[in-house]
């Protein structure tokens, strides 16, 4: 029998860190139920087959394990997509980006003036006038399919343009504005609606759509309530409500800074 050595300890430590990292990402992406479900199944499979030698259950579970990955993809495709989005989030690898970018502060200052301020300024004006709005900022996952559901704008990010789009008599005010890079790509866009039961009933379709797009992609969504004027944001499947102008400014700045 081989003795337990340093290589074995290192093997166990790496596996433990890997499981913890996967657990952490799945918790952040809202797919923790899959983690525990898969872990429970593996434990049952290991005990029923090799340890307890239960042949019937072991055979059935062996067959299921051979097609388990395909079944998981079919049953939990949305949750797995959110997990992969969280895994590939550029924020987790920004230390690599910083190795090759030494002028990040200058770039962030330029983005702040060109993109952040117009968006925040427009949202604050619409909040004061209780003008309903839904603004989606694309990140690493393309929103092209959602852009096509609305009218193509392809204009520079401008506070006056954003406010005019969501003006109550505008034909585009009911849909979402999608911003990608340094452009307002499209307006009047249709987004997936979240059916999360934890959303308060006082929040309407805009909030559910914002949460829906944040669950389906890594996009950042801003909502201005038509009823109250309150500002909310949805990101990574989480909805934050009643943001102040300072909080909104910090959140949007972080998005454009890639943090």
RODO-2510 file (C-alpha; in nm, 4 decimals, decimal comma):
residues 259
     n   res          X          Y          Z
     1     x     0,0000     0,0000     0,0000
     2     x     0,1386     0,3377    -0,1040
     3     x     0,2077     0,5825     0,1761
     4     x     0,0363     0,9194     0,1945
     5     x     0,2809     1,1796     0,0695
     6     x     0,3191     1,5416    -0,0231
     7     x     0,1779     1,4827    -0,3721
     8     x    -0,1422     1,3373    -0,2243
     9     x    -0,1802     1,6298     0,0146
    10     x    -0,1276     1,8723    -0,2735
    11     x    -0,3825     1,6821    -0,4832
    12     x    -0,6449     1,7062    -0,2077
    13     x    -0,5691     2,0743    -0,1448
    14     x    -0,6052     2,1654    -0,5136
    15     x    -0,9311     1,9715    -0,5424
    16     x    -1,0635     2,1408    -0,2276
    17     x    -0,9755     2,4861    -0,3623
    18     x    -1,1333     2,4012    -0,6972
    19     x    -1,4600     2,2898    -0,5316
    20     x    -1,4642     2,6007    -0,3129
    21     x    -1,4061     2,8269    -0,6132
    22     x    -1,6856     2,6575    -0,8084
    23     x    -1,9129     2,6863    -0,5030
    24     x    -1,8338     3,0577    -0,4720
    25     x    -1,9012     3,1304    -0,8393
    26     x    -2,2257     2,9326    -0,8389
    27     x    -2,3418     3,1147    -0,5283
    28     x    -2,2763     3,4502    -0,6954
    29     x    -2,4486     3,3441    -1,0175
    30     x    -2,7546     3,2015    -0,8396
    31     x    -2,6899     2,8415    -0,9479
    32     x    -2,5998     2,7006    -0,6077
    33     x    -2,8872     2,4496    -0,6203
    34     x    -2,7157     2,2751    -0,9134
    35     x    -2,3903     2,2497    -0,7167
    36     x    -2,5547     2,0806    -0,4189
    37     x    -2,7720     1,8632    -0,6438
    38     x    -2,4767     1,7323    -0,8440
    39     x    -2,2668     1,6880    -0,5291
    40     x    -2,5437     1,4878    -0,3611
    41     x    -2,5860     1,2667    -0,6657
    42     x    -2,2111     1,1945    -0,6836
    43     x    -2,2049     1,1001    -0,3135
    44     x    -2,5035     0,8647    -0,3533
    45     x    -2,3494     0,7120    -0,6661
    46     x    -2,0162     0,6561    -0,4904
    47     x    -2,1755     0,4902    -0,1862
    48     x    -2,4350     0,2809    -0,3697
    49     x    -2,1917     0,1361    -0,6219
    50     x    -1,8298     0,0822    -0,5130
    51     x    -1,8809     0,1008    -0,1329
    52     x    -2,2191    -0,0643    -0,0569
    53     x    -2,2094    -0,2787    -0,3726
    54     x    -2,5786    -0,2267    -0,4482
    55     x    -2,5755    -0,3644    -0,8010
    56     x    -2,9187    -0,2531    -0,9250
    57     x    -2,8928     0,1053    -0,8024
    58     x    -2,5268     0,1142    -0,9021
    59     x    -2,6069     0,0040    -1,2569
    60     x    -2,8860     0,2608    -1,2936
    61     x    -2,6694     0,5409    -1,1581
    62     x    -2,3786     0,4331    -1,3804
    63     x    -2,6029     0,4640    -1,6858
    64     x    -2,7247     0,8009    -1,5671
    65     x    -2,3708     0,9233    -1,5087
    66     x    -2,2819     0,8413    -1,8682
    67     x    -2,5501     1,0824    -1,9949
    68     x    -2,5630     1,3056    -1,6871
    69     x    -2,3839     1,5983    -1,8472
    70     x    -2,6280     1,6094    -2,1376
    71     x    -2,9267     1,5879    -1,9012
    72     x    -2,7888     1,8710    -1,6876
    73     x    -2,7372     2,0920    -1,9930
    74     x    -3,0974     2,0321    -2,1062
    75     x    -3,2610     2,0786    -1,7662
    76     x    -3,0482     2,3663    -1,6381
    77     x    -2,9342     2,5448    -1,9510
    78     x    -3,0192     2,8924    -1,8179
    79     x    -2,8501     2,8312    -1,4816
    80     x    -2,5430     2,6800    -1,6477
    81     x    -2,5247     2,9788    -1,8800
    82     x    -2,5271     3,2128    -1,5802
    83     x    -2,2546     3,0049    -1,4147
    84     x    -2,0346     3,0203    -1,7259
    85     x    -2,0974     3,3949    -1,7484
    86     x    -1,9779     3,4328    -1,3893
    87     x    -1,6785     3,2059    -1,4555
    88     x    -1,5725     3,4043    -1,7594
    89     x    -1,6396     3,7415    -1,6008
    90     x    -1,3539     3,9672    -1,7078
    91     x    -1,3406     4,1119    -1,3567
    92     x    -1,2004     3,7841    -1,2303
    93     x    -0,9098     3,8115    -1,4723
    94     x    -0,8527     4,1860    -1,4607
    95     x    -0,5107     4,1347    -1,3021
    96     x    -0,3974     3,9953    -1,6398
    97     x    -0,5409     4,2961    -1,8161
    98     x    -0,3588     4,5328    -1,5818
    99     x    -0,0270     4,3774    -1,6803
   100     x    -0,0686     4,5188    -2,0291
   101     x    -0,2564     4,8397    -1,9542
   102     x    -0,0671     5,1039    -1,7610
   103     x    -0,2932     5,3981    -1,8410
   104     x    -0,6105     5,2573    -1,6858
   105     x    -0,6752     5,5657    -1,4723
   106     x    -0,6618     5,7963    -1,7767
   107     x    -0,8950     5,5674    -1,9716
   108     x    -1,1379     5,5521    -1,6792
   109     x    -1,1441     5,9307    -1,6500
   110     x    -1,2224     5,9633    -2,0190
   111     x    -1,4982     5,7013    -1,9992
   112     x    -1,6390     5,8736    -1,6918
   113     x    -1,6822     6,2014    -1,8762
   114     x    -1,8030     6,0538    -2,2062
   115     x    -2,0327     5,7748    -2,0909
   116     x    -2,0955     5,7663    -1,7157
   117     x    -2,2009     6,1266    -1,6619
   118     x    -2,4528     6,1388    -1,9515
   119     x    -2,6208     5,8165    -1,8340
   120     x    -2,6351     5,9222    -1,4675
   121     x    -2,7498     6,2746    -1,5577
   122     x    -3,0306     6,1404    -1,7790
   123     x    -3,1450     5,8966    -1,5090
   124     x    -3,1532     6,1673    -1,2432
   125     x    -3,3574     6,3984    -1,4673
   126     x    -3,6019     6,1205    -1,5506
   127     x    -3,6232     6,0295    -1,1823
   128     x    -3,7259     6,3858    -1,0942
   129     x    -3,9932     6,3928    -1,3642
   130     x    -4,1020     6,0317    -1,2927
   131     x    -4,0301     5,9252    -1,6484
   132     x    -4,0098     5,5468    -1,6766
   133     x    -3,6896     5,4145    -1,8319
   134     x    -3,4947     5,0922    -1,8836
   135     x    -3,1302     5,1157    -1,9905
   136     x    -2,9185     4,8060    -2,0532
   137     x    -2,5387     4,8251    -2,0758
   138     x    -2,3749     4,5356    -2,2611
   139     x    -2,0676     4,3683    -2,1181
   140     x    -1,8916     4,0546    -2,2479
   141     x    -2,2030     3,8771    -2,3824
   142     x    -2,3431     4,0212    -2,7035
   143     x    -2,6969     4,1634    -2,6907
   144     x    -2,7346     4,1722    -3,0692
   145     x    -3,0394     3,9444    -3,0692
   146     x    -3,2161     4,1819    -2,8289
   147     x    -3,1057     4,4866    -3,0284
   148     x    -3,2878     4,3509    -3,3328
   149     x    -3,6162     4,3420    -3,1397
   150     x    -3,6173     4,7235    -3,1301
   151     x    -3,5253     5,0119    -3,3576
   152     x    -3,1597     5,0685    -3,4424
   153     x    -3,0288     5,4030    -3,3166
   154     x    -2,6474     5,3699    -3,3311
   155     x    -2,5929     5,7100    -3,1748
   156     x    -2,3403     5,8534    -2,9332
   157     x    -2,4199     5,8269    -2,5631
   158     x    -2,5956     6,1530    -2,4880
   159     x    -2,8197     6,2438    -2,1945
   160     x    -3,0606     6,4460    -2,4076
   161     x    -3,0997     6,1602    -2,6555
   162     x    -3,1721     5,9138    -2,3731
   163     x    -3,4332     6,1451    -2,2208
   164     x    -3,6017     6,2007    -2,5584
   165     x    -3,6246     5,8259    -2,6196
   166     x    -3,8083     5,7746    -2,2901
   167     x    -4,0291     6,0838    -2,3218
   168     x    -4,3852     5,9712    -2,2512
   169     x    -4,5107     6,0542    -2,6002
   170     x    -4,2193     5,8822    -2,7728
   171     x    -4,3089     5,5578    -2,9577
   172     x    -3,9965     5,3946    -2,8117
   173     x    -4,0472     5,4798    -2,4447
   174     x    -4,1978     5,1428    -2,3458
   175     x    -3,8998     4,9332    -2,4531
   176     x    -3,5384     4,9157    -2,3399
   177     x    -3,2380     5,1124    -2,4620
   178     x    -2,9291     4,8993    -2,5236
   179     x    -2,5836     5,0533    -2,4923
   180     x    -2,2838     4,8636    -2,6269
   181     x    -1,9343     5,0073    -2,6133
   182     x    -1,9559     5,3804    -2,6760
   183     x    -2,2866     5,3735    -2,8676
   184     x    -2,6577     5,3670    -2,8020
   185     x    -2,7271     5,0712    -3,0275
   186     x    -3,1018     5,0306    -3,0161
   187     x    -3,4225     5,1491    -2,8468
   188     x    -3,7666     5,0004    -2,7886
   189     x    -3,6081     4,6585    -2,7328
   190     x    -3,7902     4,3595    -2,5862
   191     x    -3,6121     4,1771    -2,3027
   192     x    -3,6716     3,8434    -2,1288
   193     x    -3,8956     3,8762    -1,8227
   194     x    -3,7882     3,7249    -1,4919
   195     x    -4,0442     3,5094    -1,3104
   196     x    -3,8546     3,5214    -0,9821
   197     x    -4,1110     3,4957    -0,7026
   198     x    -3,8973     3,7112    -0,4713
   199     x    -3,9590     4,0264    -0,6753
   200     x    -4,1963     4,2567    -0,4815
   201     x    -4,5385     4,2941    -0,6420
   202     x    -4,4997     4,6694    -0,6308
   203     x    -4,2331     4,6461    -0,9019
   204     x    -4,3532     4,6343    -1,2588
   205     x    -4,2542     4,4951    -1,5975
   206     x    -3,9466     4,7151    -1,6340
   207     x    -3,7951     4,5751    -1,3153
   208     x    -3,8761     4,2174    -1,4159
   209     x    -3,7241     4,2755    -1,7590
   210     x    -3,4105     4,4274    -1,6046
   211     x    -3,3716     4,1290    -1,3742
   212     x    -3,4460     3,8918    -1,6632
   213     x    -3,1684     4,0284    -1,8851
   214     x    -2,9255     4,0223    -1,5910
   215     x    -3,0078     3,6542    -1,5352
   216     x    -2,9750     3,5609    -1,9018
   217     x    -2,6561     3,7618    -1,9666
   218     x    -2,3906     3,9595    -1,7794
   219     x    -2,5514     4,2900    -1,8809
   220     x    -2,6064     4,5772    -1,6370
   221     x    -2,9587     4,7212    -1,6351
   222     x    -3,0861     5,0516    -1,4923
   223     x    -3,4546     5,1117    -1,4201
   224     x    -3,6285     5,4405    -1,3471
   225     x    -3,9736     5,3837    -1,1970
   226     x    -4,2592     5,5685    -1,3635
   227     x    -4,4671     5,5518    -1,0451
   228     x    -4,2140     5,6601    -0,7827
   229     x    -3,9121     5,7906    -0,9715
   230     x    -3,6900     5,5492    -0,7767
   231     x    -3,3800     5,4169    -0,9514
   232     x    -3,2923     5,0460    -0,9449
   233     x    -3,0177     4,8377    -1,1034
   234     x    -3,0027     4,4693    -1,1943
   235     x    -2,6759     4,2821    -1,2354
   236     x    -2,5748     3,9160    -1,2074
   237     x    -2,9305     3,8131    -1,1297
   238     x    -2,9597     4,0534    -0,8361
   239     x    -3,1864     4,3587    -0,8115
   240     x    -3,0911     4,6661    -0,6047
   241     x    -3,3595     4,9290    -0,5511
   242     x    -3,3834     5,2905    -0,4312
   243     x    -3,0329     5,3925    -0,5374
   244     x    -2,9098     5,7448    -0,4755
   245     x    -2,7375     5,9457    -0,7471
   246     x    -2,3993     5,8765    -0,5847
   247     x    -2,4645     5,5016    -0,5674
   248     x    -2,5772     5,4945    -0,9304
   249     x    -2,2697     5,6901    -1,0355
   250     x    -2,0394     5,4454    -0,8575
   251     x    -2,2134     5,1411    -1,0070
   252     x    -2,2082     5,2749    -1,3643
   253     x    -1,8471     5,3916    -1,3265
   254     x    -1,7441     5,0442    -1,2138
   255     x    -1,9154     4,8877    -1,5156
   256     x    -1,7386     5,1122    -1,7683
   257     x    -1,4097     5,0723    -1,5801
   258     x    -1,4390     4,6947    -1,6098
   259     x    -1,4362     4,6337    -1,2349
***
